[in-house]
Amino acid sequence: MSLNKLSKCFLINVLSANRLSRASIVGNKLRFSTKSAASDHDDPDAGARRLSSRSEHLSRVKEFKESGLIVTGGAILSDTKSEDATMIGSVMIMEADNEDEVRKYIEEDPYVINKVWAGYEILGFKLANV
């Protein structure tokens, strides 16, 4: 991909009451490439909801990774220096045909349905080929 081509990318920020996760985009195809960062709700039951939804969420992630929609992903940790860090959000790198496909995937994720993730915002992004 040359530097002059524009990859249609989207930045997804996920919002909670006390946190705003900012993310950057990674991708190299002329498709919609996204990195979605999702912050969890921060109420006292949020961790329990995450753990009870995790198996269903990971099964779905595996299915969509095999289909090529999800490139990779993982949990955002509360502290990178502590062995007692907790999961406070998620990051996924996705490649899709359009923004609606990304939005549909996120809206149907068990972490959204079960109120683990607090919300998200999709922003346009011009990919640099570096």
C-alpha positions in Angstrom: 0.0 0.0 0.0 1.5 3.3 -1.0 1.5 6.4 1.3 -0.9 8.1 -1.1 -3.7 5.6 -0.8 -6.3 6.1 2.0 -7.3 3.1 3.9 -10.9 3.5 5.3 -10.3 3.2 9.0 -12.2 4.0 12.1 -11.2 4.7 15.6 -13.6 3.4 18.3 -13.4 5.0 21.7 -15.4 3.4 24.5 -16.6 5.6 27.3 -17.4 5.1 30.9 -18.2 7.5 33.8 -14.6 7.9 34.9 -12.5 6.7 32.0 -12.0 7.6 28.3 -9.8 5.1 26.4 -8.1 6.6 23.3 -6.9 4.2 20.7 -5.0 4.3 17.4 -5.7 2.4 14.3 -3.7 -0.4 12.8 -4.4 -1.9 9.3 -3.0 -2.3 5.9 -5.9 -3.3 3.6 -8.3 -1.1 1.6 -11.1 -2.2 3.9 -12.3 -0.7 7.1 -9.6 -1.3 9.7 -10.4 -0.5 13.3 -8.9 -0.8 16.7 -11.7 -0.7 19.2 -10.9 0.1 22.8 -13.7 -0.6 25.2 -13.7 0.6 28.8 -15.8 -1.4 31.3 -18.5 0.1 33.4 -17.1 1.0 36.8 -19.9 0.1 39.1 -19.3 -2.5 41.9 -20.9 -5.4 39.8 -19.0 -4.7 36.6 -16.2 -7.2 37.2 -18.7 -10.0 38.0 -20.6 -9.2 34.8 -17.4 -9.4 32.8 -16.4 -12.7 34.3 -19.9 -14.2 33.8 -20.0 -13.1 30.2 -16.4 -13.9 29.3 -16.8 -17.4 28.0 -19.5 -16.4 25.6 -17.5 -13.3 24.6 -14.4 -15.3 23.9 -16.2 -18.0 21.9 -17.7 -15.2 19.7 -14.3 -13.6 19.3 -12.8 -16.9 18.2 -15.5 -17.4 15.6 -15.0 -13.9 14.2 -11.2 -14.2 14.3 -11.5 -17.4 12.2 -13.7 -15.4 9.7 -11.1 -12.6 9.4 -13.2 -9.8 11.0 -11.0 -9.8 14.1 -7.3 -9.7 13.7 -6.4 -9.8 17.4 -7.6 -8.6 20.8 -7.2 -8.7 24.5 -8.0 -7.2 27.9 -6.9 -3.7 29.0 -5.4 -4.0 32.5 -5.8 -1.6 35.4 -2.0 -1.5 36.0 0.9 -2.7 33.9 3.2 -3.0 36.9 1.1 -5.0 39.3 0.4 -8.8 39.3 -2.9 -7.9 40.9 -4.1 -5.9 37.9 -7.7 -6.3 36.9 -9.4 -6.3 33.5 -10.9 -2.8 32.9 -11.6 -2.9 29.2 -10.8 -4.6 25.9 -8.9 -3.9 22.7 -9.7 -5.5 19.3 -8.1 -4.9 15.9 -10.7 -5.5 13.3 -10.9 -5.4 9.5 -14.4 -5.1 7.9 -16.1 -4.2 4.7 -17.8 -1.1 6.3 -18.4 0.8 9.5 -21.9 -0.8 9.9 -20.3 -4.3 10.1 -18.0 -3.1 12.9 -20.9 -1.4 14.7 -23.1 -4.5 14.4 -20.4 -6.7 15.8 -19.8 -4.5 18.8 -23.5 -4.0 19.5 -24.1 -7.8 19.4 -21.1 -8.6 21.7 -22.0 -10.2 25.1 -20.0 -7.5 26.8 -22.4 -4.9 25.4 -25.5 -6.9 25.9 -24.6 -7.7 29.5 -23.4 -4.1 30.3 -19.7 -4.9 30.7 -18.6 -2.3 28.2 -19.9 1.2 28.9 -20.1 2.6 25.3 -18.1 3.6 22.2 -17.5 6.3 19.6 -16.4 5.7 16.0 -14.1 8.3 14.4 -12.6 8.4 10.9 -8.9 7.8 10.6 -6.3 8.1 7.9 -3.8 5.3 8.1 -0.1 6.0 7.7 1.9 3.3 6.0 4.9 3.2 8.4 
